[in-house]
Amino acid sequence: GDGPRSDEATEGAGADKDLVEIEMVVEDEAPAPALLPAWREQIDEALTPFGDDYGERPAARDVALHYAFLPWKLLYALLCPPAGYAGGIPCFAVALVHIGLLTAVVADLAGILGCVAGIPDPVTAITLVALGTSLPDTFASKIAAVNEPTADASITNVTGSNSVNVFLGLGLPWLVGALHWAAVGATPEWAQRYPDVAAAQPAGRAVFVVRGGDLGFSTALFVACCLAGTALVLYRRFVAGAELGGAPGLKWRSSAFLVALWVAYTALASLRFVGVI
């Protein structure tokens, strides 16, 4: 029959056991898609409107959103290599470059708008620049909250982005600045700009200087808002049973509370920057 077969050379020897012949077949992984066909498919997908589920007939809202964002979709379909090519490394590298360029453009445009409107640079930074650079994280968290079975992806997306902004976004420029001034040394312009710091340094030595200003107040206010947001997450975890979702009333109250924290932080920090408080 087709059942296990005994090896005739050892049949009857030792304990009453049969030797089973097992043949294992290991299938090769599917080959990576060719670059040009995959790129062409990526462009076709960017030009085609889809519904909420892939392959579903798009509704009028889906079609309207598709054509509203078509220039951006087509631009990145043309400029970014396919995600399935070469393990996604080229796509990831090009996407990082695009993010850096777009962030620089948003920061410059926000700075120009703030200058024209007479808004101080710190206020521009925590309002216009912050909104322009953080809205992509908001949309990414929303998509993760809808598609993922847990709240991990949507929450860690925000915390991970903030950690990159603080540790890398501040640390890397400050490291480059410190190395630059350590190599260049004191210049007449540097000594004139920071006379108190220059007086405390040995002759010819310069250090990278960043004035704190109202950073202490802003940081303390931010920490207080973070603690309030963390308390909300813990409340939802242990009382409501879930960090995200739940009854409509709970969802709206949670959203309103978090938006109120952002408004309070922005308003109080802005008033501090302009000298009102």
Buried (B, 14 or more C-beta within 10 A) or exposed (E): EEEEEEEEEEEEEEEEEEEEEEEEEEEEEEEEBEBEEBBEBBBEEBEEBBEEEEEEEBEEEBEEEBEEEEEEBEEBBEEBBBBBBEEBEBBEEBBEEBEEEEBEEBBEEBBEEBEEEEBEEBBBBBBBBBBBBBEEBEEBBEEBBEEEEEBEBBBEBBEEBBEEBEEEBEEEEEEEBBEEBEEEEBEEEBBEEBEEBBEEBEEEEBBBBEEEEEEEBBEEBBEBBBEBBEEBBEEBEEEBEEBBBBEEEBBEEBEEEBEEBBEBBBEBBBEBBEEEE
